[in-house]
Amino acid sequence: MTNVAELQRIKAVFFDLFNTLVRFWPPREEVQAQACREFGITTMQTEGIARGYAIADAYMNEVNASGNPLRTRTRPQVEAFFARYQQIMLQGAGVDVDLVRAGDIWRRVQQIPYGMKLFDDVLPSLRRLRAKGFTLGVISNMNREGRSLSKELGIDGVVHFVVTSFEAQVEKPHPAIFREALRRAGVEPKEAMHVGDQVASDVQGALGVGMHPILIDRYGTTLEQVNCLRISDMVGLEALLAGAEVTQRQPASRRKELVMPKTVQFYHYAKCMTCRNAKAFLNAKGAELQERDFFKSPFTEAELRQVLKGRPVSEAFSWKSPQVKALGLTGKQLTDDEMIHLMLKEPRLLKRPVIVMGGKAYFGFKPAEVEKMLKG
């Protein structure tokens, strides 16, 4: 897994496109639900459709990694593929249909107008990363010319280049498309990072040429265990790269501040994306984590009071949690003891992660505060 010293050598950052920088708009979950309703399928929830798409997208990437990618197939072959893609998506969402019906639904999906839209965090983050001196590129399996795609998305002049399978004549995870990005950026593999949402095409493809992969999981649907850092958004990426900026702009004596190993007690919830981002950040900073999932192994009252020692209990209480409303706590004035007993009974009321170092606890995750803690 990429460590802090390796992050400090990063000069170029490459990105996948779909579910990394852009999404369908209207959201494809809405488009899919609309098409399915016309076929009498009304039981699917947005979360189920997202889960189904994650499975179907993995199938698409397996096909594109084969010797017969979609780009080279005939129109009837492509239609047959998408019938199966649609079937897999529906199965992942808990609905079984035959291939003929799946094909009919897919054709209806294609008739509903939709396009591509950048995630809200993309342009601000890309601009900040470029201002810090990183070379930025996009590596996409789209079968079209990269410059026109860049202009259409409004990232021309923000990223330095876009490499597509149309131009490279291969798809991720084939090494050639990654090497073309490295050539355009003028960097070595160890100096480049690739951010993407697919394990097979993005993570394994980047590892195959010696680059540093980062898995971005915006929807929390990637269940595979992978040996790379994970993030849930572009803010998480900027947090990881904070040390790389120091390497480019500060003398070696200053860099040493970032690599001093620290032992950190890390209390988290395995399904929480904020916790995953915090863990990735701490790992990248070289911290030695002593982990505990406090949903699986709950705090005792004595343990929680010890963690809270010296800190206002209200700092640890998550007033924004949906459980506040569910338990009828909105607007109530609670004593410290009442808040502690509530957090023990319902762990979702405790801000997470809980990061303890040097006897001092921090609740939640703000990269700047955690980095200050590590340096202190």
Secondary structure, 3 states (H helix, E strand, C coil): CCCHHHHCCCCEEEECCECCCEEEECCHHHHHHHHHHCCCCCCCCHHHHHHHHHHHHHHHHHHHCCCCCHHHCCHHHHHHHHHHHHHHHHHHCCCCCCHHHHHHHHHHHHHCCCEEEECCCHHHHHHHHHHCCCEEEEEECCCCCHHHHHHHHCCECCECEEEEHHHHCCCCCCHHHHHHHHHHHCCCHHHEEEEECCHHHHHHHHHHCCCEEEEECCCCCCCCCCCCEEECCHHHHHHHCHHHHHHHHCCHHHHHHHHCCCEEEEEECCCCHHHHHHHHHHHHCCCEEEEEECCCCCCCHHHHHHHHCCCCHHHHECCCCHHHHHCCCCCCCCCHHHHHHHHHHCHHHECCCEEEECCEEEECCCHHHHHHHHHC
